[in-house]
Amino acid sequence: MIFGSRAVLEALKAGKEIERLYINAGPPSDTVKEVMDIASRSGVKISKVPMERLNRFTMKHHQGVVCFLSPIVYASLDHVIDQVWQRGEMPFVLVLDRITDVRNFGAITRSAEGAGVHCIVIPEKESAIINSDAMKTSAGALNHIPVCRVPRLKEAVTYLKESGIATIGCTEKAVTNFYVGELSGPVALIMGSEEDGISPDILRICDQLVKIPMYGKVDSLNVSVATALVLFEVVRQRHHTASSASS
């Protein structure tokens, strides 16, 4: 956390990865106006809040400005994908559509790193804050797997499709069970929010939809558990395909 108009201004000028920026909803000073201007041009989300909210962050002299820095540096999606293809590898991407729970995000990252995912794609808005809780829950995985934060998730999914990567949506609306789906090639697995799953506009452009069959009275799994199951089904299918090719 950084607070104080001048300190936050210098962080913005230095190009620091700012996760959240909170500014007092009252009339801004000239320095705060400069903070808001640079933040807007840099695409940093600004939340105008009452002074009481800022005081809950810190009782020190914050001058009506508090921001939280991201503990990671976000990666460029096209750069990651280009590097994967250049290494002669099959891209393995995880797209998270509005996963907002920090601990779910951390647990998902841990599974993704263990499964060999090349990068995780998240939207700029409606996504979990990558903070100390996320780092802890990921068991350090966030230090090893690139996270790509994009302004429009649908455009990112379209880019992945155009890059020769099959986009696979995991949803209870699917007919095909995930272990029957074709997951052995270049894959971008898309997982939806804890509340309502994958956005309809993204569902419509997926190359394939798969589901996890449920046989009990509960009709769904926690998203971090569901993600782990499908990620390692990709691993299983790829291993099986490689073993069959070599025999």
TIDREN-875529 format. One record per residue (C-alpha): x, y, z. Coordinates in nm, 2 decimals. Example, Ala and Ser with C-alpha at 12.3 -4.5 7.8 and 13.67 -1.06 7.14 Angstrom:
// TIDREN-875529
<site><px>1.23</px><py>-0.45</py><pz>0.78</pz></site>
<site><px>1.37</px><py>-0.11</py><pz>0.71</pz></site>
END
This chain:
// TIDREN-875529
<site><px>0.00</px><py>0.00</py><pz>0.00</pz></site>
<site><px>0.12</px><py>0.35</py><pz>-0.09</pz></site>
<site><px>-0.06</px><py>0.66</py><pz>0.04</pz></site>
<site><px>-0.02</px><py>1.04</py><pz>0.00</pz></site>
<site><px>-0.08</px><py>1.23</py><pz>-0.32</pz></site>
<site><px>0.29</px><py>1.29</py><pz>-0.40</pz></site>
<site><px>0.39</px><py>0.93</py><pz>-0.33</pz></site>
<site><px>0.11</px><py>0.79</py><pz>-0.54</pz></site>
<site><px>0.19</px><py>1.04</py><pz>-0.82</pz></site>
<site><px>0.55</px><py>0.92</py><pz>-0.83</pz></site>
<site><px>0.45</px><py>0.56</py><pz>-0.84</pz></site>
<site><px>0.23</px><py>0.63</py><pz>-1.14</pz></site>
<site><px>0.51</px><py>0.82</py><pz>-1.32</pz></site>
<site><px>0.74</px><py>0.53</py><pz>-1.25</pz></site>
<site><px>0.50</px><py>0.29</py><pz>-1.43</pz></site>
<site><px>0.43</px><py>0.08</py><pz>-1.12</pz></site>
<site><px>0.16</px><py>-0.19</py><pz>-1.16</pz></site>
<site><px>-0.12</px><py>-0.04</py><pz>-0.96</pz></site>
<site><px>-0.40</px><py>-0.28</py><pz>-0.86</pz></site>
<site><px>-0.64</px><py>-0.03</py><pz>-0.71</pz></site>
<site><px>-0.65</px><py>0.34</py><pz>-0.66</pz></site>
<site><px>-0.88</px><py>0.51</py><pz>-0.41</pz></site>
<site><px>-0.93</px><py>0.88</py><pz>-0.40</pz></site>
<site><px>-1.14</px><py>1.09</py><pz>-0.16</pz></site>
<site><px>-1.47</px><py>1.18</py><pz>-0.33</pz></site>
<site><px>-1.44</px><py>1.55</py><pz>-0.22</pz></site>
<site><px>-1.29</px><py>1.84</py><pz>-0.42</pz></site>
<site><px>-0.94</px><py>1.74</py><pz>-0.53</pz></site>
<site><px>-0.62</px><py>1.94</py><pz>-0.48</pz></site>
<site><px>-0.40</px><py>2.02</py><pz>-0.78</pz></site>
<site><px>-0.17</px><py>1.72</py><pz>-0.71</pz></site>
<site><px>-0.47</px><py>1.48</py><pz>-0.67</pz></site>
<site><px>-0.60</px><py>1.61</py><pz>-1.01</pz></site>
<site><px>-0.26</px><py>1.52</py><pz>-1.16</pz></site>
<site><px>-0.28</px><py>1.18</py><pz>-1.00</pz></site>
<site><px>-0.63</px><py>1.13</py><pz>-1.15</pz></site>
<site><px>-0.51</px><py>1.25</py><pz>-1.50</pz></site>
<site><px>-0.21</px><py>1.02</py><pz>-1.52</pz></site>
<site><px>-0.41</px><py>0.73</py><pz>-1.37</pz></site>
<site><px>-0.68</px><py>0.77</py><pz>-1.64</pz></site>
<site><px>-0.43</px><py>0.79</py><pz>-1.92</pz></site>
<site><px>-0.25</px><py>0.48</py><pz>-1.78</pz></site>
<site><px>-0.58</px><py>0.28</py><pz>-1.76</pz></site>
<site><px>-0.57</px><py>0.26</py><pz>-1.38</pz></site>
<site><px>-0.91</px><py>0.21</py><pz>-1.23</pz></site>
<site><px>-1.00</px><py>0.50</py><pz>-0.99</pz></site>
<site><px>-1.25</px><py>0.45</py><pz>-0.71</pz></site>
<site><px>-1.38</px><py>0.77</py><pz>-0.55</pz></site>
<site><px>-1.47</px><py>0.69</py><pz>-0.19</pz></site>
<site><px>-1.56</px><py>0.87</py><pz>0.14</pz></site>
<site><px>-1.28</px><py>0.98</py><pz>0.37</pz></site>
<site><px>-1.39</px><py>0.71</py><pz>0.62</pz></site>
<site><px>-1.30</px><py>0.44</py><pz>0.37</pz></site>
<site><px>-0.95</px><py>0.58</py><pz>0.33</pz></site>
<site><px>-0.91</px><py>0.61</py><pz>0.70</pz></site>
<site><px>-0.98</px><py>0.23</py><pz>0.73</pz></site>
<site><px>-0.68</px><py>0.17</py><pz>0.51</pz></site>
<site><px>-0.45</px><py>0.39</py><pz>0.72</pz></site>
<site><px>-0.49</px><py>0.67</py><pz>0.98</pz></site>
<site><px>-0.16</px><py>0.82</py><pz>0.86</pz></site>
<site><px>-0.16</px><py>1.14</py><pz>0.65</pz></site>
<site><px>-0.29</px><py>1.00</py><pz>0.33</pz></site>
<site><px>-0.41</px><py>1.33</py><pz>0.18</pz></site>
<site><px>-0.71</px><py>1.16</py><pz>0.03</pz></site>
<site><px>-0.52</px><py>0.92</py><pz>-0.19</pz></site>
<site><px>-0.44</px><py>0.55</py><pz>-0.13</pz></site>
<site><px>-0.33</px><py>0.29</py><pz>-0.38</pz></site>
<site><px>-0.23</px><py>-0.08</py><pz>-0.38</pz></site>
<site><px>0.05</px><py>-0.20</py><pz>-0.59</pz></site>
<site><px>0.04</px><py>-0.54</py><pz>-0.76</pz></site>
<site><px>0.29</px><py>-0.79</py><pz>-0.63</pz></site>
<site><px>0.35</px><py>-0.92</py><pz>-0.98</pz></site>
<site><px>0.43</px><py>-0.76</py><pz>-1.32</pz></site>
<site><px>0.16</px><py>-0.85</py><pz>-1.58</pz></site>
<site><px>0.26</px><py>-1.01</py><pz>-1.90</pz></site>
<site><px>0.16</px><py>-0.93</py><pz>-2.26</pz></site>
<site><px>-0.07</px><py>-1.21</py><pz>-2.40</pz></site>
<site><px>0.05</px><py>-1.19</py><pz>-2.76</pz></site>
<site><px>0.42</px><py>-1.19</py><pz>-2.64</pz></site>
<site><px>0.36</px><py>-1.51</py><pz>-2.43</pz></site>
<site><px>0.18</px><py>-1.69</py><pz>-2.71</pz></site>
<site><px>0.45</px><py>-1.60</py><pz>-2.97</pz></site>
<site><px>0.72</px><py>-1.73</py><pz>-2.74</pz></site>
<site><px>0.54</px><py>-2.06</py><pz>-2.68</pz></site>
<site><px>0.50</px><py>-2.12</py><pz>-3.06</pz></site>
<site><px>0.86</px><py>-2.02</py><pz>-3.12</pz></site>
<site><px>0.98</px><py>-2.28</py><pz>-2.86</pz></site>
<site><px>0.78</px><py>-2.54</py><pz>-3.06</pz></site>
<site><px>0.54</px><py>-2.60</py><pz>-2.77</pz></site>
<site><px>0.16</px><py>-2.64</py><pz>-2.78</pz></site>
<site><px>0.00</px><py>-2.34</py><pz>-2.60</pz></site>
<site><px>-0.18</px><py>-2.42</py><pz>-2.28</pz></site>
<site><px>-0.37</px><py>-2.12</py><pz>-2.16</pz></site>
<site><px>-0.62</px><py>-2.06</py><pz>-1.87</pz></site>
<site><px>-0.88</px><py>-1.79</py><pz>-1.91</pz></site>
<site><px>-1.06</px><py>-1.68</py><pz>-1.59</pz></site>
<site><px>-1.39</px><py>-1.49</py><pz>-1.66</pz></site>
<site><px>-1.47</px><py>-1.28</py><pz>-1.35</pz></site>
<site><px>-1.31</px><py>-1.50</py><pz>-1.08</pz></site>
<site><px>-1.33</px><py>-1.25</py><pz>-0.79</pz></site>
<site><px>-1.25</px><py>-1.46</py><pz>-0.48</pz></site>
<site><px>-0.89</px><py>-1.41</py><pz>-0.39</pz></site>
<site><px>-0.84</px><py>-1.75</py><pz>-0.24</pz></site>
<site><px>-1.00</px><py>-1.93</py><pz>-0.54</pz></site>
<site><px>-0.77</px><py>-1.73</py><pz>-0.77</pz></site>
<site><px>-0.47</px><py>-1.84</py><pz>-0.56</pz></site>
<site><px>-0.57</px><py>-2.20</py><pz>-0.56</pz></site>
<site><px>-0.64</px><py>-2.20</py><pz>-0.93</pz></site>
<site><px>-0.30</px><py>-2.05</py><pz>-1.00</pz></site>
<site><px>-0.13</px><py>-2.32</py><pz>-0.79</pz></site>
<site><px>-0.31</px><py>-2.59</py><pz>-1.00</pz></site>
<site><px>-0.23</px><py>-2.41</py><pz>-1.33</pz></site>
<site><px>0.14</px><py>-2.39</py><pz>-1.25</pz></site>
<site><px>0.15</px><py>-2.76</py><pz>-1.16</pz></site>
<site><px>-0.03</px><py>-2.85</py><pz>-1.48</pz></site>
<site><px>0.22</px><py>-2.66</py><pz>-1.69</pz></site>
<site><px>-0.01</px><py>-2.38</py><pz>-1.81</pz></site>
<site><px>0.18</px><py>-2.11</py><pz>-2.00</pz></site>
<site><px>-0.03</px><py>-1.82</py><pz>-1.88</pz></site>
<site><px>-0.34</px><py>-1.71</py><pz>-1.70</pz></site>
<site><px>-0.57</px><py>-1.45</py><pz>-1.87</pz></site>
<site><px>-0.79</px><py>-1.22</py><pz>-1.65</pz></site>
<site><px>-1.00</px><py>-0.91</py><pz>-1.73</pz></site>
<site><px>-0.90</px><py>-0.57</py><pz>-1.59</pz></site>
<site><px>-1.24</px><py>-0.54</py><pz>-1.42</pz></site>
<site><px>-1.43</px><py>-0.79</py><pz>-1.21</pz></site>
<site><px>-1.13</px><py>-1.00</py><pz>-1.12</pz></site>
<site><px>-0.97</px><py>-1.09</py><pz>-0.79</pz></site>
<site><px>-0.71</px><py>-0.85</py><pz>-0.66</pz></site>
<site><px>-0.37</px><py>-1.01</py><pz>-0.67</pz></site>
<site><px>-0.26</px><py>-0.94</py><pz>-0.31</pz></site>
<site><px>-0.07</px><py>-1.11</py><pz>-0.03</pz></site>
<site><px>-0.36</px><py>-1.35</py><pz>0.02</pz></site>
<site><px>-0.36</px><py>-1.46</py><pz>-0.34</pz></site>
<site><px>0.02</px><py>-1.50</py><pz>-0.33</pz></site>
<site><px>0.00</px><py>-1.71</py><pz>-0.01</pz></site>
<site><px>-0.29</px><py>-1.93</py><pz>-0.14</pz></site>
<site><px>-0.10</px><py>-1.99</py><pz>-0.47</pz></site>
<site><px>0.19</px><py>-2.13</py><pz>-0.26</pz></site>
<site><px>0.43</px><py>-1.92</py><pz>-0.46</pz></site>
<site><px>0.29</px><py>-2.02</py><pz>-0.80</pz></site>
<site><px>0.22</px><py>-1.66</py><pz>-0.89</pz></site>
<site><px>0.60</px><py>-1.61</py><pz>-0.90</pz></site>
<site><px>0.64</px><py>-1.86</py><pz>-1.18</pz></site>
<site><px>0.34</px><py>-1.83</py><pz>-1.41</pz></site>
<site><px>0.27</px><py>-1.52</py><pz>-1.63</pz></site>
<site><px>-0.06</px><py>-1.34</py><pz>-1.57</pz></site>
<site><px>-0.20</px><py>-1.14</py><pz>-1.86</pz></site>
<site><px>-0.46</px><py>-0.87</py><pz>-1.77</pz></site>
<site><px>-0.66</px><py>-0.76</py><pz>-2.07</pz></site>
<site><px>-0.91</px><py>-0.48</py><pz>-2.11</pz></site>
<site><px>-1.17</px><py>-0.69</py><pz>-2.30</pz></site>
<site><px>-1.18</px><py>-1.07</py><pz>-2.23</pz></site>
<site><px>-1.39</px><py>-1.15</py><pz>-2.54</pz></site>
<site><px>-1.12</px><py>-0.99</py><pz>-2.76</pz></site>
<site><px>-0.85</px><py>-1.19</py><pz>-2.59</pz></site>
<site><px>-1.05</px><py>-1.51</py><pz>-2.65</pz></site>
<site><px>-1.09</px><py>-1.42</py><pz>-3.02</pz></site>
<site><px>-0.72</px><py>-1.35</py><pz>-3.04</pz></site>
<site><px>-0.65</px><py>-1.70</py><pz>-2.90</pz></site>
<site><px>-0.88</px><py>-1.86</py><pz>-3.15</pz></site>
<site><px>-0.71</px><py>-1.67</py><pz>-3.44</pz></site>
<site><px>-0.38</px><py>-1.79</py><pz>-3.31</pz></site>
<site><px>-0.47</px><py>-2.15</py><pz>-3.37</pz></site>
<site><px>-0.57</px><py>-2.23</py><pz>-3.01</pz></site>
<site><px>-0.89</px><py>-2.42</py><pz>-2.94</pz></site>
<site><px>-1.11</px><py>-2.23</py><pz>-2.68</pz></site>
<site><px>-1.28</px><py>-2.47</py><pz>-2.44</pz></site>
<site><px>-1.55</px><py>-2.34</py><pz>-2.21</pz></site>
<site><px>-1.62</px><py>-2.54</py><pz>-1.90</pz></site>
<site><px>-1.99</px><py>-2.50</py><pz>-1.82</pz></site>
<site><px>-2.29</px><py>-2.70</py><pz>-1.69</pz></site>
<site><px>-2.47</px><py>-2.60</py><pz>-2.00</pz></site>
<site><px>-2.25</px><py>-2.83</py><pz>-2.21</pz></site>
<site><px>-2.35</px><py>-3.17</py><pz>-2.33</pz></site>
<site><px>-2.01</px><py>-3.33</py><pz>-2.36</pz></site>
<site><px>-1.83</px><py>-3.45</py><pz>-2.05</pz></site>
<site><px>-1.48</px><py>-3.30</py><pz>-2.01</pz></site>
<site><px>-1.30</px><py>-3.64</py><pz>-2.04</pz></site>
<site><px>-1.46</px><py>-3.70</py><pz>-2.38</pz></site>
<site><px>-1.38</px><py>-3.36</py><pz>-2.52</pz></site>
<site><px>-1.07</px><py>-3.31</py><pz>-2.74</pz></site>
<site><px>-0.82</px><py>-3.14</py><pz>-2.52</pz></site>
<site><px>-0.49</px><py>-3.27</py><pz>-2.64</pz></site>
<site><px>-0.40</px><py>-3.00</py><pz>-2.88</pz></site>
<site><px>-0.33</px><py>-2.63</py><pz>-2.83</pz></site>
<site><px>-0.59</px><py>-2.53</py><pz>-2.57</pz></site>
<site><px>-0.73</px><py>-2.23</py><pz>-2.39</pz></site>
<site><px>-0.95</px><py>-2.35</py><pz>-2.11</pz></site>
<site><px>-1.21</px><py>-2.09</py><pz>-2.00</pz></site>
<site><px>-1.36</px><py>-2.10</py><pz>-1.65</pz></site>
<site><px>-1.65</px><py>-1.88</py><pz>-1.54</pz></site>
<site><px>-1.73</px><py>-1.68</py><pz>-1.23</pz></site>
<site><px>-1.84</px><py>-1.83</py><pz>-0.90</pz></site>
<site><px>-2.18</px><py>-1.67</py><pz>-0.94</pz></site>
<site><px>-2.30</px><py>-1.73</py><pz>-1.29</pz></site>
<site><px>-2.03</px><py>-1.91</py><pz>-1.49</pz></site>
<site><px>-1.89</px><py>-1.80</py><pz>-1.83</pz></site>
<site><px>-2.04</px><py>-1.48</py><pz>-1.98</pz></site>
<site><px>-2.29</px><py>-1.55</py><pz>-2.26</pz></site>
<site><px>-2.09</px><py>-1.35</py><pz>-2.52</pz></site>
<site><px>-1.78</px><py>-1.56</py><pz>-2.45</pz></site>
<site><px>-1.98</px><py>-1.89</py><pz>-2.44</pz></site>
<site><px>-2.11</px><py>-1.82</py><pz>-2.79</pz></site>
<site><px>-1.76</px><py>-1.80</py><pz>-2.94</pz></site>
<site><px>-1.60</px><py>-2.10</py><pz>-2.77</pz></site>
<site><px>-1.49</px><py>-2.38</py><pz>-3.00</pz></site>
<site><px>-1.61</px><py>-2.65</py><pz>-2.77</pz></site>
<site><px>-1.81</px><py>-2.67</py><pz>-2.44</pz></site>
<site><px>-1.75</px><py>-2.94</py><pz>-2.18</pz></site>
<site><px>-1.89</px><py>-3.01</py><pz>-1.84</pz></site>
<site><px>-1.80</px><py>-3.20</py><pz>-1.53</pz></site>
<site><px>-2.07</px><py>-3.47</py><pz>-1.47</pz></site>
<site><px>-2.22</px><py>-3.45</py><pz>-1.12</pz></site>
<site><px>-2.38</px><py>-3.76</py><pz>-0.96</pz></site>
<site><px>-2.47</px><py>-3.64</py><pz>-0.62</pz></site>
<site><px>-2.72</px><py>-3.39</py><pz>-0.49</pz></site>
<site><px>-2.49</px><py>-3.09</py><pz>-0.52</pz></site>
<site><px>-2.50</px><py>-2.96</py><pz>-0.88</pz></site>
<site><px>-2.16</px><py>-2.79</py><pz>-0.90</pz></site>
<site><px>-1.81</px><py>-2.78</py><pz>-0.77</pz></site>
<site><px>-1.60</px><py>-2.49</py><pz>-0.63</pz></site>
<site><px>-1.44</px><py>-2.32</py><pz>-0.93</pz></site>
<site><px>-1.09</px><py>-2.39</py><pz>-0.80</pz></site>
<site><px>-1.16</px><py>-2.77</py><pz>-0.77</pz></site>
<site><px>-1.34</px><py>-2.78</py><pz>-1.11</pz></site>
<site><px>-1.05</px><py>-2.60</py><pz>-1.28</pz></site>
<site><px>-0.79</px><py>-2.84</py><pz>-1.14</pz></site>
<site><px>-0.99</px><py>-3.14</py><pz>-1.27</pz></site>
<site><px>-1.01</px><py>-3.01</py><pz>-1.62</pz></site>
<site><px>-0.65</px><py>-2.88</py><pz>-1.63</pz></site>
<site><px>-0.52</px><py>-3.22</py><pz>-1.54</pz></site>
<site><px>-0.75</px><py>-3.39</py><pz>-1.79</pz></site>
<site><px>-0.56</px><py>-3.18</py><pz>-2.05</pz></site>
<site><px>-0.24</px><py>-3.31</py><pz>-1.91</pz></site>
<site><px>-0.37</px><py>-3.67</py><pz>-1.92</pz></site>
<site><px>-0.48</px><py>-3.64</py><pz>-2.28</pz></site>
<site><px>-0.16</px><py>-3.48</py><pz>-2.39</pz></site>
<site><px>0.05</px><py>-3.75</py><pz>-2.22</pz></site>
<site><px>-0.17</px><py>-4.03</py><pz>-2.37</pz></site>
<site><px>-0.14</px><py>-3.88</py><pz>-2.72</pz></site>
<site><px>0.24</px><py>-3.84</py><pz>-2.69</pz></site>
<site><px>0.27</px><py>-4.20</py><pz>-2.56</pz></site>
<site><px>0.07</px><py>-4.33</py><pz>-2.85</pz></site>
<site><px>0.27</px><py>-4.14</py><pz>-3.10</pz></site>
<site><px>0.60</px><py>-4.28</py><pz>-2.97</pz></site>
<site><px>0.49</px><py>-4.64</py><pz>-2.95</pz></site>
END
